[in-house]
């Protein structure tokens, strides 16, 4: 596997939580290939900047991705998170 990817770990976590809003930190870390602490920092960033909303369900967290917000880099700021999700959903369907 390459040592770099086109999407950041923030994007990976956001996309996984969009697909399954009840994933645990451990599951996210395993799927993305990063530490649980890194996932905690990423979810904190995403919550702090409004891209994720979190509610407690007992001992578990339930996440809602705010896909109506713009992507963060100036180059793609005219596109919303939903555009990224739509593109990746379409390519996932094609590979299934």
C-alpha positions as CSV (number, residue, x, y, z in Angstrom):
1,X,0.0,0.0,0.0
2,X,1.2,3.5,-0.8
3,X,2.5,5.7,2.0
4,X,0.1,8.5,1.1
5,X,-3.5,8.8,0.1
6,X,-5.6,11.4,-1.7
7,X,-7.9,11.9,1.3
8,X,-6.9,12.9,4.8
9,X,-7.6,10.9,7.9
10,X,-10.2,13.5,8.8
11,X,-12.0,12.7,5.6
12,X,-11.8,9.0,6.3
13,X,-13.3,9.3,9.7
14,X,-16.0,11.6,8.5
15,X,-17.0,9.2,5.7
16,X,-17.0,6.2,7.9
17,X,-19.2,8.0,10.4
18,X,-21.5,9.0,7.6
19,X,-21.9,5.4,6.6
20,X,-22.2,4.1,10.2
21,X,-22.9,6.9,12.8
22,X,-22.5,4.5,15.7
23,X,-19.0,3.3,15.1
24,X,-16.8,3.2,18.2
25,X,-13.4,4.9,18.3
26,X,-11.6,1.5,18.3
27,X,-13.5,0.5,15.1
28,X,-12.7,3.8,13.4
29,X,-9.0,3.5,14.3
30,X,-8.8,-0.1,12.9
31,X,-10.6,0.9,9.6
32,X,-8.6,4.0,9.0
33,X,-5.3,2.5,10.2
34,X,-4.5,5.1,12.9
35,X,-4.4,5.1,16.7
36,X,-7.5,5.5,18.9
37,X,-6.0,8.7,20.2
38,X,-5.7,10.1,16.6
39,X,-9.4,9.3,16.1
40,X,-10.2,11.1,19.3
41,X,-8.3,14.2,18.0
42,X,-10.0,14.0,14.6
43,X,-13.5,13.7,16.0
44,X,-12.8,16.6,18.4
45,X,-11.7,18.7,15.4
46,X,-14.7,17.7,13.4
47,X,-17.1,18.4,16.3
48,X,-15.5,21.7,17.2
49,X,-15.7,23.0,13.6
50,X,-19.3,21.8,13.2
51,X,-18.8,19.0,10.7
52,X,-20.0,16.4,13.3
53,X,-22.7,16.5,15.9
54,X,-22.5,14.0,18.7
55,X,-25.1,12.7,21.1
56,X,-24.7,10.2,23.9
57,X,-26.7,6.9,23.7
58,X,-25.9,5.2,27.0
59,X,-22.1,4.7,26.9
60,X,-22.0,5.1,23.1
61,X,-21.8,8.1,20.9
62,X,-24.0,8.7,17.9
63,X,-22.7,11.0,15.3
64,X,-24.4,13.1,12.6
65,X,-22.4,14.3,9.7
66,X,-23.2,17.9,8.6
67,X,-22.9,17.3,4.9
68,X,-24.4,20.7,4.1
69,X,-21.1,22.5,5.1
70,X,-18.4,23.5,2.6
71,X,-15.1,21.6,2.3
72,X,-12.4,23.4,4.1
73,X,-9.6,24.0,1.6
74,X,-9.9,27.2,-0.5
75,X,-9.5,25.1,-3.7
76,X,-12.7,23.1,-3.0
77,X,-14.5,25.5,-0.7
78,X,-17.3,25.9,-3.3
79,X,-18.2,22.3,-2.8
80,X,-20.1,20.8,0.1
81,X,-19.3,17.7,2.1
82,X,-22.3,16.1,0.5
83,X,-20.5,16.3,-2.9
84,X,-17.5,14.3,-1.6
85,X,-19.9,11.7,-0.1
86,X,-21.9,11.5,-3.3
87,X,-18.7,10.9,-5.4
88,X,-17.5,8.2,-3.0
89,X,-20.9,6.5,-2.8
90,X,-21.1,6.4,-6.6
91,X,-17.6,4.8,-6.9
92,X,-18.4,2.3,-4.1
93,X,-21.6,1.2,-6.0
94,X,-19.6,0.7,-9.2
95,X,-17.1,-1.5,-7.4
96,X,-19.8,-3.7,-5.8
